[in-house]
């Protein structure tokens, strides 16, 4: 049934780059995450346009920015949902 799946837990993710939140809502940011030295780091995808489905194929995490106007600097800890490796990501890394 739609909406009856298991709830995924967020994990702390260290941001690589800079992000700004949306004032009125939680903002989910497409990102590429990796585990290294016991820390999960994530780089937001450059283009966050929801109509670019191919771009989302390189995403393996969603960074969840809480409501409120704020800029997050590189190194900030954010809640993230690890959504697994995509088919495209298994074939090759996304362009820089």
Backbone as CSV, one residue per row, in Angstrom:
resi,resn,N_x,N_y,N_z,CA_x,CA_y,CA_z,C_x,C_y,C_z
1,UNK,0.834,-1.184,0.000,0.000,0.000,0.000,0.876,1.245,0.000
2,UNK,0.403,2.213,-0.667,1.132,3.464,-0.755,1.238,4.124,0.614
3,UNK,2.453,4.528,0.995,2.648,5.222,2.264,2.753,4.321,3.469
4,UNK,2.742,3.015,3.282,2.784,2.089,4.404,4.125,1.363,4.511
5,UNK,5.167,1.881,3.858,6.475,1.259,3.910,7.169,1.525,5.239
6,UNK,8.329,0.934,5.419,9.054,1.170,6.670,9.640,2.572,6.672
7,UNK,9.696,3.143,7.842,10.219,4.496,7.988,11.739,4.431,8.065
8,UNK,12.397,5.223,7.256,13.859,5.257,7.263,14.341,6.253,8.308
9,UNK,15.396,5.897,8.983,15.998,6.767,9.988,17.028,7.667,9.328
10,UNK,17.136,8.887,9.809,18.159,9.794,9.298,19.485,9.505,9.993
11,UNK,20.559,9.873,9.332,21.907,9.752,9.900,22.572,11.123,9.802
12,UNK,23.484,11.430,10.720,24.205,12.699,10.600,25.153,12.664,9.403
13,UNK,25.096,13.707,8.601,25.906,13.801,7.387,26.669,15.116,7.423
14,UNK,27.972,15.056,7.134,28.787,16.271,7.076,28.715,16.842,5.666
15,UNK,28.289,18.085,5.574,28.105,18.769,4.296,29.438,19.178,3.687
16,UNK,29.584,18.920,2.395,30.723,19.429,1.627,30.129,20.396,0.621
17,UNK,30.343,21.664,0.832,29.738,22.700,0.006,28.915,23.632,0.870
18,UNK,28.040,24.393,0.257,27.189,25.345,0.970,25.746,25.191,0.496
19,UNK,24.800,25.311,1.425,23.376,25.201,1.111,22.589,26.267,1.841
20,UNK,21.462,26.663,1.273,20.535,27.578,1.940,19.186,26.895,2.053
21,UNK,18.540,27.064,3.208,17.241,26.444,3.440,16.110,27.326,2.924
22,UNK,14.919,26.764,2.894,13.712,27.489,2.489,12.973,27.909,3.755
23,UNK,12.479,29.120,3.794,11.868,29.665,5.001,10.632,28.895,5.450
24,UNK,9.800,28.478,4.514,8.480,27.969,4.865,8.349,26.449,4.959
25,UNK,9.384,25.687,4.596,9.220,24.229,4.586,10.561,23.504,4.716
26,UNK,10.459,22.223,5.043,11.642,21.366,5.020,12.064,21.221,3.569
27,UNK,13.350,21.332,3.322,13.890,21.290,1.961,14.755,20.041,1.827
28,UNK,14.390,19.144,0.924,15.160,17.929,0.664,16.104,18.199,-0.499
29,UNK,17.395,18.013,-0.259,18.429,18.315,-1.241,19.034,17.013,-1.764
30,UNK,19.028,16.831,-3.089,19.668,15.671,-3.703,21.179,15.760,-3.507
31,UNK,21.795,14.643,-3.094,23.236,14.669,-2.817,23.872,13.319,-3.104
32,UNK,25.201,13.350,-3.243,26.018,12.132,-3.346,26.746,11.979,-2.024
33,UNK,26.484,10.881,-1.338,27.093,10.635,-0.034,28.103,9.501,-0.133
34,UNK,29.091,9.556,0.767,30.033,8.441,0.873,30.525,8.352,2.311
35,UNK,30.919,7.140,2.685,31.422,6.872,4.022,32.930,6.814,3.963
36,UNK,33.569,7.569,4.842,35.022,7.570,4.909,35.474,7.914,6.308
37,UNK,36.350,7.121,6.868,36.894,7.351,8.209,35.783,7.473,9.255
38,UNK,34.729,6.661,9.106,33.652,6.640,10.083,32.685,7.805,10.006
39,UNK,32.813,8.651,8.990,31.939,9.811,8.825,31.272,9.763,7.453
40,UNK,29.982,10.058,7.430,29.276,10.168,6.155,29.381,11.613,5.694
41,UNK,29.891,11.808,4.483,29.969,13.146,3.897,29.071,13.174,2.668
42,UNK,28.587,14.373,2.316,27.711,14.482,1.148,27.963,15.778,0.402
43,UNK,27.966,15.650,-0.907,28.094,16.799,-1.808,26.749,16.972,-2.506
44,UNK,26.097,18.137,-2.346,24.832,18.362,-3.035,25.032,18.364,-4.554
45,UNK,24.067,17.810,-5.284,24.135,17.884,-6.731,23.970,19.344,-7.141
46,UNK,24.675,19.742,-8.184,24.640,21.141,-8.602,23.251,21.590,-9.029
47,UNK,22.544,20.771,-9.789,21.228,21.164,-10.271,20.165,20.399,-9.504
48,UNK,19.344,21.095,-8.734,18.315,20.480,-7.904,16.932,20.480,-8.547
49,UNK,16.845,20.822,-9.830,15.563,20.915,-10.521,14.870,19.549,-10.530
50,UNK,13.650,19.489,-9.999,12.933,18.216,-9.883,12.531,17.627,-11.231
51,UNK,12.555,18.414,-12.294,12.177,17.885,-13.606,13.327,17.151,-14.294
52,UNK,14.523,17.245,-13.758,15.685,16.587,-14.368,15.886,15.209,-13.738
53,UNK,15.130,14.246,-14.202,15.155,12.910,-13.628,16.535,12.269,-13.765
54,UNK,17.204,12.468,-14.880,18.530,11.874,-15.084,19.515,12.390,-14.041
55,UNK,19.378,13.638,-13.647,20.251,14.203,-12.618,20.053,13.466,-11.286
56,UNK,18.824,13.148,-10.953,18.520,12.453,-9.702,19.086,11.030,-9.684
57,UNK,19.376,10.475,-10.856,19.946,9.126,-10.921,21.323,9.069,-10.265
58,UNK,21.975,10.201,-10.111,23.298,10.244,-9.474,23.212,10.496,-7.979
59,UNK,22.016,10.549,-7.464,21.777,10.839,-6.053,21.715,9.530,-5.262
60,UNK,22.351,9.490,-4.106,22.195,8.346,-3.210,21.837,8.789,-1.799
61,UNK,21.505,10.078,-1.657,21.116,10.603,-0.343,20.255,11.843,-0.516
62,UNK,19.444,12.094,0.495,18.691,13.344,0.591,19.122,14.037,1.874
63,UNK,19.554,15.275,1.762,19.860,16.079,2.942,18.590,16.831,3.302
64,UNK,18.221,16.805,4.572,16.968,17.415,5.008,17.258,18.696,5.782
65,UNK,16.961,19.822,5.151,17.169,21.125,5.780,15.861,21.557,6.428
66,UNK,15.869,21.838,7.735,14.635,22.226,8.416,14.142,23.595,7.951
67,UNK,12.838,23.880,8.155,12.292,25.184,7.766,13.032,26.316,8.468
68,UNK,13.082,27.443,7.819,13.760,28.611,8.373,14.860,29.050,7.430
69,UNK,15.049,30.339,7.313,16.074,30.870,6.424,17.426,30.768,7.100
70,UNK,18.308,29.974,6.501,19.641,29.768,7.064,20.568,29.277,5.963
71,UNK,21.834,29.654,6.066,22.854,29.140,5.160,23.722,28.167,5.941
72,UNK,23.942,26.991,5.371,24.777,25.959,5.982,26.120,25.961,5.273
73,UNK,27.179,26.136,6.023,28.536,26.172,5.486,29.100,24.752,5.376
74,UNK,30.130,24.608,4.580,30.820,23.332,4.453,31.283,22.868,5.841
75,UNK,31.041,21.599,6.145,31.398,21.038,7.444,30.218,20.946,8.398
76,UNK,29.101,21.582,8.066,27.912,21.526,8.923,27.372,20.099,8.970
77,UNK,26.800,19.733,10.097,26.174,18.428,10.242,24.676,18.574,9.974
78,UNK,24.166,17.769,9.049,22.761,17.812,8.664,22.166,16.407,8.738
79,UNK,20.850,16.306,8.980,20.227,14.985,8.900,20.127,14.554,7.443
80,UNK,20.417,13.298,7.189,20.363,12.788,5.827,19.686,11.439,5.757
81,UNK,19.057,11.178,4.641,18.484,9.871,4.348,19.352,9.220,3.281
82,UNK,19.925,8.085,3.606,20.715,7.348,2.627,19.723,6.479,1.858
83,UNK,19.652,6.675,0.556,18.641,5.984,-0.240,19.240,4.928,-1.166
84,UNK,20.502,4.615,-0.982,21.125,3.556,-1.749,21.824,4.055,-2.989
85,UNK,22.592,3.181,-3.575,23.309,3.528,-4.805,22.378,3.399,-5.978
86,UNK,22.418,4.369,-6.840,21.589,4.333,-8.043,22.260,3.485,-9.113
87,UNK,21.496,3.091,-10.103,22.036,2.322,-11.227,23.121,3.118,-11.932
88,UNK,22.875,4.392,-12.171,23.859,5.225,-12.861,25.128,5.372,-12.025
89,UNK,24.974,5.497,-10.723,26.136,5.665,-9.864,27.001,4.407,-9.846
90,UNK,26.399,3.244,-10.029,27.170,1.996,-10.063,28.032,1.935,-11.315
91,UNK,27.533,2.539,-12.405,28.273,2.505,-13.670,29.425,3.491,-13.681
92,UNK,29.191,4.689,-13.157,30.235,5.714,-13.165,29.861,6.817,-12.189
93,UNK,30.832,7.557,-11.770,30.599,8.703,-10.894,30.041,9.850,-11.712
94,UNK,29.207,10.717,-11.110,28.662,11.847,-11.867,29.757,12.851,-12.209
95,UNK,29.571,13.618,-13.266,30.578,14.624,-13.625,30.713,15.663,-12.530
96,UNK,31.914,16.189,-12.371,32.174,17.164,-11.311,31.579,18.513,-11.596
